[in-house]
Amino acid sequence: MIGLFGGTFDPVHHGHLRVALDVVEHLNLSQLRLLPLAAAVHRRQPIASPAQRLAMLQTAIRDEPLLIADDRELTRGGPSYTLDTLRAFRDEFGATVPLCLLVGADAFEGLPDWHRPLDILERAHLIVMQRPGAPTARDAWLREQVEQRRTDDPTALRGQAAGHIYFQTVTQLDISATRIRRLLAQGMSPRYLLPDAVLAMAREHSCYAVQQASA
Ligand code: ATP
């Protein structure tokens, strides 16, 4: 069973890395692909270049063999639609391997606005990473999908290639890339929010030296 975790990773930090490992171990994934997006569909564009974000990600996970940096969205270029990525994985790994798409609880609430959300649910299981407590969905369509597809049994995910929704409680670390970029731009230290080697790369290449208006 393969996990997919997309993000801006601008830069990757301990929030991403810890929840990635939580899910790998809890679901006993054979591997988790971390996919930096090329161009965002629903948010502002990344600050660091694709090559810099990929290099920082590779550095962060180099000692963790089950975490793999996957550059297919960067190589494809253009807006990074999750559906295109899932199609590429299906082409590569076949129709029967269970694929688990990791999304944060906030991102999950926005699923109805994604490009062809039903097609996404038909090509992967959704693993919703959340705080402890009952899951809620404000959108009526999403609530209906949860009612139809939810499983609380991780072994059920292995029984079919796609289509379940599974809620996974993960370690809560109040870390965001936005804060890390802001600290760097202000000349302050974001140390211990992200791996030292990633911080060293960000500083060496002055990835976030200038404060962004929207940050
Ligand atoms: P930014 O601050 O630039 O918006 P970010 O820190 O939220 O970035 P992203 O690369 O946009 O990082 O996030 C990719 C995925 O990782 C999203 O699904 C997001 O919900 C999740 N994520 C980000 N930070 C954390 C965290 N501290 N704990 C758990 N999940 C996180």
Boltz pocket constraint, residues with backbone or C-beta under 6 A from the ligand:
constraints:
  - pocket:
      binder: B
      contacts: [[A, 6], [A, 7], [A, 8], [A, 9], [A, 10], [A, 11], [A, 14], [A, 15], [A, 16], [A, 19], [A, 102], [A, 103], [A, 104], [A, 105], [A, 106], [A, 107], [A, 129], [A, 171], [A, 172], [A, 173], [A, 174], [A, 175], [A, 176], [A, 177], [A, 178], [A, 179]]
      max_distance: 6.0
